Amino acid sequence: MVTNSNLTIGMKHMNSQTTAFLADFDNYHTAVYFSDPQHQVELIGLGETSTLHHFTLAELTAWHAHQSVPVFGGLPFDQQLQPTSNLMNGIMIAPAYVINLASGEEWGTRPAPDYKQSPRTHPLHILNHTTETDWQARLQPVLHTLQTDPQKQKVVLGMQEHFDLDGQLSASQLIKTLIRQQPQTYHVAIKHGDELFGSATPERLVKLNQNQLETAAVAGSIARGQTDKADQKLAHELQRDAKNQREHQLVVTEIERRLQPWAQLDSVAAPEILTTPQIQHLYTPITGTIKQTASVWQIVQALHPTPALGGLPVDWALATIANVESQPRGLFAAPVGYVMPDGSGEFVIGIRSLWSKDHTVNLFAGAGILAASDLTAEEREIQLKTTAMENILKEQLDDERHDQ
Ligand SMILES: C=C(O[C@@H]1C=C(C(=O)O)C=C[C@H]1O)C(=O)O
């Protein structure tokens, strides 16, 4: 166990069973991985019996009623389409075989490998790397609106980085690197042909188990310190900072409001600190009991997008995101997770994430903008968040080099 300033989380290590399953992971056209920080589940899905793309909630619910294995995937952030992707506009996969390595439970039968990634004859290199250089300029009018219109409270705006590689990433190597570099987060990978979505997110959207519901507000951020003392000083600063506290409370209050029709919520304590190697966040766990029959899909729909990733008012925030961000988000900042045959399941927010298609990789990170925001500080915060995935990408290139 590792003790953060205020929060204790289980530390995951990769066991030999995980290694054995990952050895075959890249040999399937479709394969999925999901594990949580406490290691209550470590799910691997191989092959597919059915895959749903770009669906409505009604189509998803009807499709899910026919599945007898855990299903995995993501719902897109919003209605904007990513025209080149079979994965980013929403994907839900019923694998041919699923194993929960945390419990030993299995579903379906293990299919024969069905995919051959084009062999690489040389180590992977980055050929080209582009970042957004006009982000602050594009945000200036939004900041002005937030400062002059009291109805507009918050919008989370992100940027994407683009990499061209001289080969294709390996999904299994990516998962190993997620586990190694970000041991205290969720680890998610969805591989579908030449596309791969990976995330080391610290943020739960919803976990539903029988009638017990767990979610969390994660919003308000500050850097890590070089020493324990400096780290704690920064955590203290974050807890006392008026802008970050307001940013966080907006999320807590809105999550509570949206869950009101669905659940009886337990009382919520003051925010704690949640740390990843790059950044610390204000964090409030929110729990409750479902008071009427509800599916995970309904709760996801009620909650997403929370103001941790969208904003308030929500319609204005979504329109602003569509106008200001350079590209559709797809599964970036969107709900990704699994649902078990008994209806229990968990969705997390696909941040600290990458999307790879063929020889390209995109990373995403965003920050909550309020009237009191300093755009230079917000851009620095985005860079901190991006560092997590940049490091994962770079180590993966190194890893693959070692594997040659
Ligand atoms: C948008 C991101 O993170 C979200 C925004 C945060 C903030 O603005 O403080 C904190 C955590 C996340 O809810 C991201 O990591 O890309």
The ligand as an SDF file (V2000), in Angstrom:
LIG
                    3D

 16 16  0  0  0  0  0  0  0  0999 V2000
   -9.5370   17.5760  -18.3180 C   0  0  0  0  0  0  0  0  0  0  0  0
   -8.6700   16.9080  -17.5700 C   0  0  0  0  0  0  0  0  0  0  0  0
   -8.7710   16.7780  -16.2150 O   0  0  0  0  0  0  0  0  0  0  0  0
   -9.9140   17.2270  -15.5190 C   0  0  0  0  0  0  0  0  0  0  0  0
   -9.7680   18.6150  -15.0810 C   0  0  0  0  0  0  0  0  0  0  0  0
   -9.2070   18.9210  -13.8600 C   0  0  0  0  0  0  0  0  0  0  0  0
   -8.9470   20.3600  -13.4740 C   0  0  0  0  0  0  0  0  0  0  0  0
   -9.2340   21.2510  -14.2890 O   0  0  0  0  0  0  0  0  0  0  0  0
   -8.4380   20.6140  -12.3770 O   0  0  0  0  0  0  0  0  0  0  0  0
   -8.8770   17.8990  -12.9580 C   0  0  0  0  0  0  0  0  0  0  0  0
   -9.1760   16.6110  -13.2290 C   0  0  0  0  0  0  0  0  0  0  0  0
  -10.0490   16.2680  -14.3620 C   0  0  0  0  0  0  0  0  0  0  0  0
  -11.3940   16.2650  -13.9720 O   0  0  0  0  0  0  0  0  0  0  0  0
   -7.5060   16.1890  -18.1740 C   0  0  0  0  0  0  0  0  0  0  0  0
   -6.7370   15.5490  -17.4630 O   0  0  0  0  0  0  0  0  0  0  0  0
   -7.3760   16.2550  -19.4140 O   0  0  0  0  0  0  0  0  0  0  0  0
  1  2  2  0
  2  3  1  0
  2 14  1  0
  3  4  1  0
  4  5  1  0
  4 12  1  0
  5  6  2  0
  6  7  1  0
  6 10  1  0
  7  8  2  0
  7  9  1  0
 10 11  2  0
 11 12  1  0
 12 13  1  0
 14 15  2  0
 14 16  1  0
M  END
$$$$
